[in-house]
Each structure stands twice: as C-alpha cells, then as structure tokens.
Amino acid sequence: MRRRGELREDSATLITMETNGWKRSQEESTGNSHTHRKWREKFLEKLSRSGLLQEKVLQTKTRVCFVLLSAPWSVLCYYAEEISLKVPLQVGNSPITNWSERMLSQMSLPNPLSQDVPNPPPEYYTCHFRANKVQRFLGSDNRETFFKTTQRHQVLYEILARTPYGSLKRGEVGIDRLLSEEVFTAAYPLHEGGFQLLTTPAHPQCLGLRQILYAYWAKWSCWKSYQPLDHIREYFGEKIALYFAWLGFYTGWLLPASLVGTVIFLVGFWLMVNDVPAMEVCNSGNSLIMCPLCNICSYWNYSSICVTYKAGILFDNGGTVFFSVFISLWAVTFLEYWKRCCAGLVHRWDCSEFQDIEERPRPEFTAMAPMTMRNPVTGMEEPYFPENKRLNRTLTGGMAIMISVVLMFLIAIILYRSILQIVIYNSTNSFDSFSAARIASISGSVLNLLVILMLSKFYTALAHILTRWEMHRTQSKFEDMFILKVFIFQFVNFYSSPVYIAFFKGRFIGYPGNYNSLFGVRNEDCGAGGCLIELAQELLVIMVGKQLINNVQEFICPKLKSWWRKRKISPRLKEEKDEEAQGEINEKKEVEVSPWEEDYELLVCEGLFSEYLEMVIQFGFITIFVAACPLAPLFALVNNWVEIRLDAQKFVSEYRRPVVERAQDVGIWFPIMQFITLIAVFSNAFLIAFTSSFLPRLYYRYTRDSTLSGFINFTLVGLCISFTLLLFLSCRYRGFRDKNGDLLPEYFHLLAIRLTFVIVFEHVVFFIGRMIDLMVPDVPEEVEMKMKREHYMAKEALAENQVQ
C-alpha cells in the first residue's frame, strides 16, 4: 500500500495540520544533517509561499519540533476547485439502509441490529466547488464550517504532496519523499479529541465524532449492530468507509451461507447413521483384508476404519453437491449486489464521478528513471522508463522463482508426512498404520500452516522489492501491481496444499506390485477414510488456525507496539512534589499533553492492504473448497464479527488518523474476487466429480442396486500376494482394476460420467450466474434518479446566466 504522509487537523483550531518534526541528536550524528536542514527550510519556505500558515512547537522532553499547518480561506477555495471537491447544494432526505433492514421493515418485524447513533451526518445534493459561485452553495455564509474537516485534510495533503524542496529532475518533491529520506519523522492529521467517554454521563448529542465511533462502533457490545457508515466516512474518508462497508456487507451475506452449510452438516449425521455402505464397512469383520498402505505397513481390516468412514460421510454426501451449487451462485449474487450497494454508497458520499487528476509520477520513479520524455497530456518533460523493459522485468520479476519456492516446500511437506508415517510405525511404541498416518497427517497440516505464515511475510517483502524494480510511474499503478503480485503468491501459498490433497493425492500411486515413487518414497495415498475428509482437516487447520493467529496478533501486537512507542518516545506523566503546611504529601499530577503529542505516540496506520488480503483469502477458502467443508462459512462469519471490532478499535484508538482518500470502489480487489468465483465453480465441479464418492454411488445406484448394497465390494479390487511357494494371501485395495492391474470398463464409464458432470455443473452455474447478472442492475433505480436530480441541480447552480 501507498505509504502516505499523514496530515493533521485540530478541530479546536479548525484547520490545523502537522508535519512532525526532527530529533536534533539524530541530526547531528548523520552526515546528511546539513542537506536535511536545507531541505526542511526550503520546504517550509515553499509552504509559506503557497499560503499555508505555520506554527512551530518544540517539545523539550523529546526534542521533537512540531510544525502545525493551517490553510486560510483563499487557499482552501483555490485548491478545492482544483482537486474537484464537492460541496452541498441542498439537504437530502434519504437515510442509509441495507437489504436486511428493508426486509425486516417490509415484514413489520423489529430490527435487533439497528441502533440510534447520535449526530448522524446529513445527506446533501452536491456539485463541484466553484469559487466564483460560492454564494450558491449551502452554508457558504460560515467560512469556518463550510469545508469539512476531511476536505481540509485533502487540500493540505495536496499542497504537501506537490511542494518541491529541491531539484524537480531528481524528484525532490513532496512530503512522501521527505519522509522516506527521514527529513521529517512523520506527518499526519490530528484526531478530533479523545475517544474515551467521560466518567460523568453526558448527553449523546454532546459527544465528539471520535467518541461516537468508539461508543457505537468499536466497543465489543456493538457486535450485533449495524456499522455507522456515515460517521465512519465523515471521520476517516471514503476509502476506509468503503472497506468497512464491504466487510460488513460480506459478513451479512455469510449469514445465509453459514446457515445452509450448518444444515447440510447436520443432515450428514442422519445420513451417517443410515448409510448402507457405512454399515457394510462396520459389519465386515475380518472378511475384507486390505493391502498395506506403505512399503513397511502390515495388512489391515477394512472394518477398523468404521469411525473414520462414517466421519467422512459428514463431508461427503449428496448435500455437498447442493451446497456447492448454492455457494457458487451465492458468490455471483454477492458480487452483483455489492456493486449495487457500492453504487449507492459512492453516490451518497460524492464519489460517483470521482476521477483522479493527472496523477503525478512517484518520487522514487522520478529519482531513478533513466531518461525523460514529453508528457502528451501536460506537454512537460517528465521522467520516463521504457515499457518494453518494464514488461521484461514484470515477466522475469521472480514470480516463477517464488512459486517454485512454494512447490518446493509443498513437496517437502509431502515427503515429511510419508517419512514420519514410516518412522512412527517403526518406533518401539505400539502404533498401528492408522495412528501413524493420522499423526503424520495432522502434524503435517500444522507444519504446513506455520510454513504458510512464515512465507507470507517473505512474499510480501519480496513482492514490494520486485514491484519497485519494475519502475511503475504512478502510485496507483504501483499499488495495483503490488496487490496483484502478492495475491498470486498468496494464492499459491495458501491453496497449493488443499489443491494437492483434493486433486492429486492418491491419483498416481499405482497398484500393488507396481507402485510409483517420488525421490525413492512411495507416492502418498489418501487415508483410509478417503481424501475428502483429509481435505476438510487441511482446510480447518489452515483457515481456522490462520484466523485465530491473525486475531491474536491484531489484538496483542498493536497494544505492545503502542506501549513500547509511548515508553520510548516520551512519558505522558510527570511528578510534582508539593508540601503542605500540616504535612508532606506527594502527589502525581497529569501534565496537560497537547493533541499533536498524544497522536505522535500512536501507531502509524499501514493502510488497508493486509485487511483486504486476509478477507479475500478467506473468501477463496469458503468458495473454492466449500464442497469439502460446509462449516467453512460459519467459521468465516464468527471470525469476521471479531475482525470488524478489532479493526474498528485500531482505527479509533490505536492508529494515528490516516489521510482522507476518495475511492469509487474496493479497487483491484473486486476483479480478484470475480476471478476467485470463476475458479470456485471449476474447483467444486472437479471436487465432486473426482474426489467425492457421490458419482460412484450414483452410478452404482442406477446400474447395480438402488439401496447401495454391495457398494463397498464394488469399489475394491481383490489381489493375491505370494510369500512362499506354498503360502498365498488375498488382500484388497480401492480401484476399478482387474486382478492383473488392468482398468475395468466401469472406470471408463465413471470417467465419462465425471467429465459430463463437470461440463453440466459449470454450464448450469454460469448460465444462472449470467441471468442474475442481467436481472440485477449495477446501479439501483433510486440512485439513478438521485444522480439525475443532482446533475440538474448542479447545472442550475453553476449556470453562468443564472439570475442573481
């Protein structure tokens, strides 16, 4: 994500902004102290020339100098018009609602999710600001409140971002470059007061916006209530508000998916009790002797896997086919209705016609570009990097290397499971082949999770280095390529092991007397209960384990970082000793700390990249592999309820206030989710066709016996193995082969049925998804009407021939 300078505003002084200072001791110890001092002086001088007002405050304890910036009315008007800020024309009257609220209202049912949040920001009909038409805008008679706090932040950041302090050819422009050069230590907008509520009860209407967000959003008691999105947007801006709107919308849509998944899982218990093949396995006794699962393993009775086989039915039954179709259509519908919701929000928040102005080159690009070229839009000479070189760097930027690293670790874990199973089986302890396989499988899943989490940090850092090496001109292009690169790496990182278990494990093992091997170790076979239950185990370990670890990190790490930062930077309390006439009493008095000092001790907001990535990876788990684990949406729902509160607390109480950014949608994350939805359709189709026992059971039901009696014997192959010239032992293994190892006609019949199922499944899902796309317009009708009304009002307000 883009590391932006954070501007600050103090609500008491209306338009205060702070670029945070420098430590003189550090300055004296560096060889660049003279250059940095020169850059600072030049930068602050340029800011003064641009019309900004400055106030310097030196904190003597930590020797940090704070520079408070504010913009007068004339500067605000000039830049508000240049960056196309929207200002109000007329008050609107449509409160923000969502689908559940409307549905409960139509059914005349009470809404347990609603809450009465004080001081709701009003909705306006707006248009782009024009300085010569200022009298036609609502509230123009009060200059102190005409521009909102967040709009002033945008103006001040725009000035800081474009102010030069040195050579333009070397990219010595803007606060971002100064922060990266450590000329300034920080730049950020001020929070509007504290977030803690007063000990004495106060009227809700008297609460500040930050206090409202803490009391009605960030507290754990608000888990069952709607998020105050208008308040979030008013305080943090559109980009952050859209993230929380998307997260809340996604969490709400998980509720029906989790209910259906839980019902399917519970139905599995009934099927498990009444399943005829399961009864055959449990009642087989010693009649079904199975071939060894590994080279040194012994023979075993098929009846010994009775419990495991029944547990597999919980995840492998006819209900999973319905649930796979349901989730595929759910994902398509979710994305379509999010587009509608997003269209309404961005219009309400004045971003529907938002377009970036001609985006400036990144300071790093400007400094490192090897040549210059005339910009066809602006006509100015700008740094340039050849597109063919950038393409070559993109293609050879290490993606193949990183994916190969993932595959290398995957192969290592496969070998680990196989070798550990052999070691445990050969140990002096009395482990049978099933216990050894189960221990190796579970420990391999846990080890795989740890490797995934370690590689995630490595991939993110390496993706940032590779994206910088590709020399992208603008920050938005840099962010998109960085996000795409990290997603590809994480996609392979998180999903490679489940894909291996679902589609490759147990497929290329051969048969007794002709086993295949990898590096001298026999290829890994599915456990006695089948691959689907192993896939469910892998998903639960990786998905739930990752969520638990991430939530613990998000809860503990910010508090530890905040404590360490406050301890390191400056103490907030000082002690004063006063002696009274009757005795000596030591009293501790809290020193009044300025808002900029309080916020300086807070953590830097690192953006929304990691938050989006975590949720999108989760979205992949509950769609791509849902056929193997119907409970995945339920775990995701519980996690997201916790995630919303943790993120809210971080932004309200633990982070410095981020710079307001406008946005029209969730960016490149939406096409990524569309790609995941597409992959999920094919994944679930192949999972049911080739991994589940649904189609073999269906084939047997219609060609042999409708009650599935004898199905177990149908899926097993008999084989005689000679130990001596006089002793022969008969054993079974799963497959559709004859005694010589040749494939039977039933194998090819089933293969044709499986491929047909895949084609029919994906065609039906894509057809219904396309119909949903056509039936659900991207922009609701009422929003289109509001947009037309707003366009008409703006035309009337800005008309040159309007009667004064």
Secondary structure, 3 states (H helix, E strand, C coil): CCCCCCCCCCCCCCCCEEEEEEEHHHHHHCCCHHHHHHHHHHHHHHHHHCCCEEEEEEECCCCEEEEEEECCHHHHHHHHHHCCCEEEEEECCCCCCCHHHHHHHHCCCCCCCCCCCCCCCCCEEEEECCHHHHHHCCCCCCHHHHCCHHHHHHHHHHHHHHCECCCCCCCCEHHHHHHHCCCCCEEECCCCCCCCCCCCCCCHHHCCHHHHHHHHHHCHHHCCCCCCHHHHHHHHCHHHHHHHHHHHHHHHHHHHHHHHHHHHHHHHHHHHHHCHHHHHHHCCCCCCEECCCCCCCCCEEHHHHHHHHHHHHHHCCHHHHHHHHHHHHHHHHHHHHHHHHHHHHHHHCCCCCCCCCCCCCCHHHHHHCCEEEECCCCCCEEEECCHHHHHHHHHCCCHHHHHHHHHHHHHHHHHHHHHHHHHHHHCCCCCCHHHHHHHHHHHHHHHHHHHHHHHHHHHHHHHHHHHHHCCCCCHHHHHHHHHHHHHHHHHHHHHHHHHHHHHCCCCCCEECCEECEECCEECCCCCCCCHHHHHHHHHHHHHHHHHHHHHHHHHHHHHHHHHHHHHHHCCCCEEEEEECCCCEEEEEECCCCCHHHHHHCCECCCCCHHHHHHHHHHHHHHHHCHHHCCCHHHHHHHHHHHHHHHHHHHHHHHECCCCCCCCCCCCCHHHHHHHHHHHHHHHHHHHHHHHCCHHHHHHHHHHCCCCCCCHHHHCEEEEEEECCCCCEEEEEEECCECCCCCECHHHHHHHHHHHHHHHHHHHHHHHHHHHHHHHCCCCCHHHHHHHHHHHHHHHHHHCCCCCC
